[in-house]
């Protein structure tokens, strides 16, 4: 079965992704030719299938150590796999896609511990993505590659970020120093010097993306997110709170590094809101947290990138692209650097990570190692993902 797919010069691959914002299943179909540095891709279709409200609440509940239940996690592992499979079938039906060769699934992260901790005399990081790829394969009848992050953990990496290899293959340039910034729930940046070899590329999570803004919008305004940054535009920055948030120890930690909801999530927000609850309006709170996202990205550039490389082009993707306040703040901070969105390269801002995991699935079956040591801190390169047969 795999032999037949490997012999094909052109494949149709579907990528599945749901991030720390837990807002739905990003589902992208791409036409892919070759593999490795020769890879060529074309986006054929993209949809985001929202989670039912009850399912989303259960995922968030079980992403918190204090409220997680083993029985519910075990059930979610199967049911999310079924929802991911449904997303594949819906995409195929809507866009009349036939003969899908492969699926690449990120799964749904419910826990990510990037910092190594000692446990039973072993020192390691760990991560957990649910939505078992075996369920997806059996439900769709399509070979599925999933659970990518744990392979990097197994060679002493942090399991994230995994996008940098995709960034390097697809966006390396002979003439420009580029950086690719993805603003999802968490923000990550990949730095690619002109004429870079793989060893020249480095990447890390800069800190929060939309995760805290979305949480506050739901709690304060009963909306899923700040549409176009409209609320943020109405408020004022509280610099006392901004300075306090920027003093977080994560921002002093040298790359490679990664983070998640465990660091910049509900507990961090509660610490801020409880400390300053009587001193700031809810509008100003949204403005300040949005500014915090932009400033944390820029400070990461100043502290860990600028002295090594002058970035000439910053390419932005992820849901943060749609927040006009956030984009304006980034343009203000990164003045003098040309800013583009990934849409300028025929990949929609929302689809990038789903496209990436379709790409990674093709690399896995081709036997290519796709973790980047300068991004995850792994001891060696390794092939990522588990191959599940239908």
Secondary structure, 3 states (H helix, E strand, C coil): CHHHHHCCCEEEEEEEEECCCCCEEEEEEEEEECCHHHCEEEEEEEEEEECCHHHHHHHHHCCCCCCCCHHHHHHHHHHHHHHHHHHHHHHHHHCCCCCCCEEEEEEEEEEEEEEEEEECCEEEEEEEEECCHHHHHHHHCCCEEECCHHHHHHCCCCCCCCHHHHHHHHHCCCCCCEEEEEECCEEEEEEECCCCCHHHCEEEEEEECCHHHHHHHHHHHCCCCCHHHHHHHHCCCCHHHHHHHHCCHHHHCCCCCCCCCCCCCHHHHHHHHHHHCCCCCHHHHHHHHHHHHHHHHHHHHHHHCCCCCCCCEEEEECHHHHCHHHHHHHHHHCCCCEEEEHHHHCCCCCCHHHHHHHHHHHHHHCCCCCCCHHHHCCCCCCCCCEEECC
